[in-house]
């Protein structure tokens, strides 16, 4: 197996700096042992103007048979002779991907102490792999690499036999990638996509392969149009692992969207009004409404589910009646930002004892969420696909069961009042739905009935007589919860509600 990585440069930025990024000196040919053979790294050319690094993998057929399972999906041989007669020593596959990760480990991580600025910046790259098995042909190669920022993706089919053109093309292609990308990004793409194109692995796919996929796919896999195919093939079509990976990719994508600060449309104010008459941004009005309901419920131990960057947690800390505050989010990055916002490292001992932040997914039950007086889901549910709402419902109302649950979500009917929001658009690019008032009430009523809660609804923001308020707030109170009674906490006088949002919409 053979692969070359080339770049160009100038006397000021010599191309030979590629050696620093790969951690392999251009003047030395190096050899590395792998589980199934020997990898050689050398430089066919190395000048200030152009530098090429080559990786040659010599596969040991005996080691391949002894250590692996030959050729085939998930390691199973296609035929009885596959372990003796196959293309593994010649065509790029998971063997080459494993060699890439072993030989260029630091380069894949984007680590280069000698040239950190070069490692972080895009380079003019040309990567060539002479023989790549492509189950799906040249068109699939272009679909996989095309969305990843390459200027040119060349996939030339290799004929079965040049002497007999009538036999047609083989399933192999000559792959050439050209464009400006970070070297680490390019190597991670190859690490994932070479075995995906081959649709086979030379080793058994264990659960830790999910972590490898997500690490190497960070920054590009979550938004790739062929994400499902890539995930399924990389994990050798093991459905349980594929589903786990897809869920984690979705959670990461949602977390990235939730890492954004309060939505711009919610912070919009009427600039034409006098300063004294301008209303507070909707995000502030929503937070104030939540605090009012928590105080009215007599809650002292509060959960902020999907806390994002900690704005509500910060407001709760300012009120001494909230003695224990927990913020949860699926995004570690969001929790890190929240910690900085709250200055957790500078809080006094008493204040620090009142607050904690931890990672948790709302579509899974979590024992740490049980026992709180109240929980808040502020602008959270609309970021989930509708089929996943029952999982969130059970995790919060069925398993955690706080005495009070506050849920806010946009009122889609009010969107016509936003001058900056194009017709037919939702308020945030990641919103999977935005419910009208009737549909939200139907969903909330069904949830309350199933889990032993009462529910009432509070408008947040200006309550337009035609389209209602911009934000809908549902206040759930557990029927057997103790504490100060709110005189308005009664179940709505509505007929029996549908059991699913889809039925409610119908």
C-alpha positions in Angstrom: 0.0 0.0 0.0 1.3 3.4 -0.9 0.3 7.0 -0.1 1.9 10.3 -0.7 1.4 13.7 0.8 2.8 16.8 -1.0 2.8 20.5 -0.3 4.4 23.6 -1.9 6.2 26.5 -0.3 8.4 29.5 -0.7 11.9 30.4 0.6 10.2 32.2 3.5 7.8 29.3 4.2 9.7 26.3 2.9 7.7 23.2 1.9 10.1 21.1 3.9 8.3 22.3 7.1 6.0 19.4 6.2 8.7 17.3 8.0 8.0 19.2 11.3 4.2 18.6 11.0 4.6 14.9 10.3 7.5 14.6 12.9 9.6 12.8 10.3 12.8 14.4 9.0 13.1 14.7 5.2 16.7 13.5 5.2 15.9 10.2 6.9 14.1 7.1 5.7 12.4 5.6 8.7 10.9 2.2 9.4 8.1 1.3 11.9 6.7 -2.1 12.8 2.9 -2.6 12.8 0.8 -5.5 13.8 0.5 -6.8 10.3 3.7 -5.7 8.6 6.2 -2.8 8.2 5.6 0.9 7.5 8.3 3.0 5.7 8.3 6.8 5.6 10.6 8.6 3.2 10.7 11.7 1.1 10.9 11.3 -2.7 11.4 15.1 -3.0 12.2 17.8 -0.5 12.9 21.4 -1.5 11.8 24.8 -0.4 9.3 24.8 -3.4 7.9 21.3 -3.1 8.0 18.5 -0.6 6.5 15.0 -0.7 6.3 12.5 2.1 5.5 8.9 1.2 4.1 6.1 3.4 4.7 2.6 2.1 3.1 -0.3 4.0 4.4 -3.8 3.5 1.8 -6.2 4.7 3.0 -9.5 6.1 0.4 -12.1 4.7 1.3 -14.6 7.5 0.8 -12.0 10.2 -2.5 -11.0 8.6 -3.8 -14.5 8.7 -2.6 -15.2 12.3 -3.7 -11.9 13.8 -6.7 -11.0 11.8 -9.5 -12.6 9.8 -8.4 -11.7 6.3 -10.8 -9.8 4.1 -14.4 -9.1 4.6 -16.9 -7.0 6.5 -16.3 -7.0 10.2 -13.2 -9.2 9.7 -15.0 -12.2 8.2 -13.5 -13.6 5.0 -15.6 -13.5 1.9 -14.4 -16.9 0.7 -12.4 -19.8 2.1 -9.4 -18.7 0.1 -9.7 -15.0 1.0 -7.0 -15.2 3.7 -4.5 -16.5 1.1 -5.5 -14.6 -2.1 -6.7 -11.1 -1.6 -5.9 -7.4 -2.3 -4.8 -6.5 1.3 -1.1 -6.1 0.5 -1.8 -3.7 -2.4 -5.0 -1.6 -2.0 -5.6 1.0 0.7 -7.8 -0.3 3.5 -8.1 -0.3 7.3 -4.6 -1.6 7.3 -3.3 1.7 5.9 -5.6 3.7 8.1 -4.2 2.0 11.2 -0.6 2.6 9.9 -1.5 6.3 9.4 -2.6 6.6 13.0 0.4 4.8 14.3 3.1 6.5 12.2 1.6 10.0 12.1 0.0 10.0 15.6 1.0 13.5 16.5 0.1 14.9 13.1 -3.4 13.5 13.4 -3.8 15.4 16.6 -2.5 18.6 15.1 0.3 18.8 17.6 3.6 20.4 16.5 5.6 22.2 19.1 8.2 23.4 16.6 5.7 24.9 14.1 2.4 25.4 16.0 1.2 28.1 13.6 1.7 25.9 10.6 -0.1 23.0 12.2 -3.1 25.3 12.9 -3.2 26.8 9.4 -4.4 25.3 6.1 -1.7 24.1 3.7 -1.7 23.6 0.0 -2.0 19.8 -0.1 -2.0 17.1 -2.7 -2.6 13.5 -1.4 -2.5 10.6 -3.8 -3.4 6.9 -3.1 -2.8 4.8 -6.3 -5.2 2.0 -5.4 -8.3 2.5 -3.3 -11.1 -0.1 -3.2 -14.4 1.8 -3.6 -17.6 -0.2 -3.1 -19.8 2.4 -4.7 -17.4 3.5 -7.4 -15.9 6.9 -8.2 -19.2 8.7 -7.5 -19.2 7.6 -3.9 -15.6 8.8 -3.5 -16.7 12.2 -4.7 -19.7 12.2 -2.4 -17.5 11.4 0.6 -14.6 13.8 0.0 -16.4 16.5 -1.9 -18.1 18.2 1.1 -14.8 18.3 3.1 -13.2 21.4 1.6 -11.1 19.9 -1.2 -10.8 21.9 -4.4 -10.4 18.8 -6.5 -11.4 15.2 -5.9 -10.1 12.9 -8.6 -11.2 9.3 -8.6 -10.0 7.5 -11.7 -11.4 4.0 -12.1 -8.7 1.3 -12.6 -9.6 -1.0 -15.5 -9.8 -4.7 -14.8 -7.2 -5.3 -17.5 -5.8 -2.6 -19.7 -5.3 -5.2 -22.5 -9.0 -5.9 -22.5 -11.0 -2.7 -22.2 -14.2 -4.5 -22.9 -14.0 -6.1 -19.5 -14.7 -2.7 -17.9 -13.5 -1.1 -14.7 -12.6 -2.8 -11.5 -13.8 -1.6 -8.1 -10.6 0.2 -7.5 -9.8 3.9 -8.1 -6.8 6.1 -8.1 -7.5 8.8 -5.6 -6.0 12.3 -5.8 -7.1 15.1 -3.3 -6.0 18.7 -3.9 -6.8 21.8 -1.9 -6.0 23.9 1.2 -6.7 22.1 4.4 -5.1 21.6 7.8 -2.9 18.6 7.6 -4.5 17.1 10.7 -7.9 17.4 9.1 -6.8 15.7 5.9 -5.2 12.8 7.8 -8.3 12.3 10.0 -10.5 12.2 6.9 -8.3 9.5 5.4 -8.3 7.5 8.6 -12.1 7.3 8.6 -12.9 7.2 4.9 -10.4 4.6 3.6 -12.0 1.7 5.4 -15.4 3.2 4.6 -14.7 3.1 0.9 -13.4 -0.5 1.3 -16.5 -1.4 3.4 -14.4 -3.8 5.4 -12.0 -4.0 8.3 -9.2 -6.4 9.0 -10.0 -6.5 12.8 -13.1 -7.0 15.0 -15.0 -3.8 15.6 -15.4 -3.3 19.3 -17.4 -0.6 21.1 -14.3 1.6 21.4 -14.5 2.1 17.7 -17.3 4.6 18.3 -14.9 6.8 20.3 -12.3 6.5 17.5 -14.9 7.5 14.9 -16.1 10.5 16.9 -12.5 11.7 17.7 -11.4 11.5 14.1 -14.7 12.9 12.8 -14.7 15.9 15.1 -15.5 19.0 13.1 -16.7 17.4 9.9 -18.7 14.2 10.4 -21.7 15.7 12.3 -22.6 17.8 9.3 -21.6 15.4 6.5 -24.4 14.6 4.1 -23.3 11.0 4.0 -23.0 10.7 7.8 -25.2 7.7 8.1 -23.3 5.7 5.4 -19.9 6.7 6.9 -21.0 5.7 10.4 -22.5 2.4 9.4 -19.6 1.3 7.2 -16.9 2.4 9.6 -18.6 0.3 12.3 -18.9 -2.7 10.0 -22.7 -2.3 10.0 -23.1 -3.2 13.6 -26.4 -1.6 14.3 -26.1 -1.1 18.0 -22.7 0.7 17.6 -24.0 2.7 14.6 -27.1 3.9 16.6 -24.9 4.9 19.5 -22.6 6.9 17.3 -25.5 8.6 15.5 -27.0 9.6 18.8 -23.7 11.0 20.1 -23.2 12.9 16.9 -26.7 14.4 17.2 -26.1 15.4 20.8 -22.8 17.0 19.9 -24.5 18.9 17.1 -27.2 20.1 19.4 -24.7 21.0 22.1 -22.7 23.1 19.5 -25.9 25.0 18.6 -26.8 25.4 22.3 -23.3 26.8 22.9 -24.4 30.0 21.2 -25.5 32.7 23.5 -29.1 33.7 23.9 -30.7 33.8 20.4 -30.3 37.1 18.6 -34.0 37.3 17.8 -34.8 37.0 21.6 -32.5 39.9 22.4 -34.0 42.1 19.8 -35.5 45.4 21.1 -37.4 48.2 19.4 -34.5 50.7 18.7 -37.0 53.4 17.6 -38.5 53.6 21.1 -37.2 55.9 23.8 -34.6 54.4 26.0 -36.8 54.5 29.1 -39.7 52.9 27.2 -37.8 50.0 25.6 -38.9 46.6 26.8 -36.3 44.3 28.2 -35.0 41.7 25.7 -37.2 38.6 25.5 -34.4 36.4 27.0 -34.4 38.6 30.1 -38.2 38.6 30.4 -38.2 34.8 30.1 -35.6 34.5 32.8 -37.6 36.8 35.1 -40.7 34.8 34.5 -38.9 31.5 35.4 -37.5 33.1 38.6 -41.0 34.3 39.6 -42.5 30.9 39.2 -39.7 29.2 41.1 -40.2 31.6 44.0 -44.0 31.1 43.9 -43.5 27.4 44.1 -41.3 27.7 47.2 -38.5 25.8 45.5 -35.1 25.9 47.1 -33.3 23.0 45.3 -33.4 23.7 41.5 -32.2 22.0 38.4 -31.4 23.9 35.2 -31.6 21.2 32.5 -29.8 22.2 29.4 -28.2 25.1 31.2 -26.0 26.2 28.3 -23.6 28.9 29.3 -25.2 29.4 32.7 -27.2 32.6 32.5 -30.1 31.2 34.6 -27.8 29.5 37.1 -26.1 32.9 37.5 -29.4 34.6 38.2 -30.4 31.8 40.7 -27.2 32.2 42.6 -28.1 35.9 43.3 -31.1 34.8 45.3 -30.3 33.2 48.7 -33.6 31.4 48.8 -32.2 28.9 46.2 -30.0 26.9 48.5 -28.9 24.2 45.9 -28.5 24.8 42.2 -27.5 22.2 39.6 -26.8 23.0 36.0 -26.6 20.2 33.5 -25.8 20.1 29.8 -24.6 17.6 27.2 -21.9 19.9 26.1 -18.6 19.9 28.0 -17.7 23.1 26.3 -20.9 24.9 27.4 -20.3 23.8 31.0 -16.7 25.1 30.8 -18.0 28.5 29.6 -20.7 28.4 32.4 -18.0 27.7 35.0 -16.0 30.8 33.8 -19.2 32.9 33.8 -19.9 31.9 37.3 -16.3 32.3 38.4 -16.5 29.0 40.2 -12.8 29.1 41.1 -13.3 32.4 42.9 -16.5 31.7 44.8 -16.4 31.6 48.5 -16.8 28.3 50.3 -20.5 28.9 51.1 -21.4 30.1 47.7 -19.5 27.3 46.0 -21.4 24.7 48.0 -24.7 26.0 46.6 -23.9 25.3 42.9 -22.7 22.4 40.8 -22.4 21.8 37.1 -22.3 18.3 35.5 -22.7 16.7 32.1 -25.9 14.8 31.4 -28.1 13.9 28.5 -31.8 14.6 28.9 -32.8 11.6 26.7 -31.4 9.2 29.3 -32.4 8.7 32.9 -29.8 10.0 35.4 -30.0 9.3 39.2 -28.3 12.6 39.9 -31.4 14.5 38.7 -33.7 13.0 41.4 -34.8 14.7 44.6 -34.9 18.4 43.4 -37.8 20.7 44.2 -38.0 22.1 40.7 -36.5 21.7 37.2 -36.3 24.1 34.4 -36.3 23.3 30.6 -35.8 26.7 29.1 -35.8 26.7 25.3 -34.7 23.1 25.2 -37.4 20.8 23.8 -37.5 22.5 20.4 -33.9 21.4 19.7 -34.9 17.7 19.8 -36.5 15.7 17.1 -40.1 14.9 17.9 -39.5 11.1 18.2 -37.0 11.8 21.0 -39.4 13.8 23.1 -40.9 10.8 24.9 -37.4 9.9 26.1 -36.9 13.4 27.6 -40.4 13.2 29.0 -39.7 10.0 30.9 -36.3 11.1 32.1 -37.7 14.3 33.6 -41.3 13.6 34.6 -41.1 9.8 35.0 -37.7 9.3 36.6 -36.4 12.5 38.2 -40.0 13.7 39.2 -39.3 17.1 40.7 -42.1 18.8 42.4 -42.3 21.6 39.8 -41.2 21.6 36.2 -41.0 24.8 34.1 -40.9 24.4 30.3 -40.5 27.3 27.9 -40.6 27.1 24.1 -41.2 29.6 21.2 -44.7 30.3 20.1 -44.5 29.9 16.3 -47.7 32.0 15.8 -45.8 35.0 17.1 -43.1 34.7 14.4 -45.0 37.0 12.1 -44.4 39.8 14.5 -40.6 39.6 14.1 -39.6 42.0 11.3 -36.1 40.5 11.0 -37.4 36.9 10.7 -38.1 35.8 7.1 -41.5 34.2 6.5 -41.6 30.5 7.1 -38.3 30.5 9.1 -37.9 29.3 12.7 -36.1 31.5 15.2 -33.0 29.4 15.4 -31.4 27.3 12.7 -31.3 24.2 15.0 -34.9 24.3 16.0 -36.6 21.0 14.9 -40.0 22.4 15.5 -41.8 25.4 16.9 -45.3 24.7 18.2 -48.4 26.9 18.1 -50.2 27.5 21.4 -52.8 24.8 20.9 -50.3 22.1 20.1 -48.0 23.0 23.0 -50.9 22.9 25.4 -52.0 19.5 24.0 -48.5 18.1 24.5 -48.2 19.5 28.0 -51.6 18.4 29.1 -50.8 14.8 27.9 -47.5 14.8 29.8 -49.2 16.1 33.0 -51.9 13.4 32.8 -49.5 10.6 32.2 -47.2 11.4 35.1 -49.5 12.8 37.8 -48.9 16.5 37.3 -51.2 19.5 36.9 -50.2 22.2 34.4 -51.0 25.8 33.7 -49.7 28.2 31.1 -48.1 31.6 31.5 -47.5 34.1 28.6 -43.9 35.5 28.5 -43.4 38.8 26.6 -46.1 40.9 25.1 -49.4 38.9 24.8 -50.6 39.8 21.3 -54.4 39.5 21.1 -54.2 37.8 17.7 -51.0 35.6 17.9 -50.3 35.3 21.6 -47.0 35.8 23.4 -43.5 35.2 21.8 -42.7 32.6 24.5 -44.9 29.9 26.0 -44.3 28.8 29.6 -45.9 25.7 31.0 -45.8 25.3 34.8 -46.1 21.7 35.9 -46.9 20.9 39.5 -46.7 17.3 40.8 -50.0 16.4 42.3 -48.5 14.9 45.5 -45.8 17.6 45.9 -45.7 19.5 49.2 -44.9 23.1 49.7 -46.5 26.5 49.3 -49.6 26.3 47.0 -49.9 28.6 44.1 -53.5 29.7 43.8 -53.3 29.6 40.0 -51.8 26.0 39.8 -54.8 24.1 38.4 -55.2 21.8 35.5 -56.7 23.4 32.4 -60.3 22.8 31.6 -59.6 20.9 28.4 -61.0 17.6 27.0 -58.9 14.5 26.9 -55.6 15.2 25.1 -53.8 13.2 22.5 -51.0 11.0 23.7 -48.4 12.2 21.2 -47.4 15.6 19.6 -48.2 14.1 16.2 -51.7 13.2 17.3 -52.1 16.6 18.8 -51.1 18.2 15.5 -53.7 16.1 13.7 
